């Protein structure tokens, strides 16, 4: 349960940070959007260090599936664009892959 919380919080922080840059560069938002965006991206990086993995690459790979699914939630909730069947199918595949990476039994 803790891993899901860490990855979910990290995804939210990353999406918020990236969206702040997107809003500034693509939507003409004020440059002041960058300050909270950078804080949010730093929070994202810190949160990923809390993931229970001995290797950063494995933690990041498993996180990727959660990020993809969270991005589609953002698409729907914030940008008011409903994900289509292709979006949802891709997210399910990515979450299955993330679960395999995260939960696979590994020898010492």
Phi, psi and omega in degrees: 000321180297321180297318179298319178296314180300311182294323179293316178295319178297318179298315179299315180297319180293316181296317179298315180297314180293323179295325178299317178293317178303312182298320180292312186279324188254338184242005176074021177292161180300150176300339180292348173295337184292327183298304177294331177297316179292322176298317180296320178292325175294320176299317177304310181298319179296316181300321180295335177291343180275350181297135183282080178215144178280347183229130182300316182302319179291320178298318181292321180296314179294322178298328184306319179296320179294319179300317181298312179297317180295325178296324178289327173296316177300314179307316183283311187284320186261315184269358175058033177243113183288128177298143179267182183298326179293318177302310184293320178297317178297320179295319178298315178300318180293320178293324175296316177298317178298318179296319177299316180295315186285320190256359183298137176290130181234138176283160182286000000 
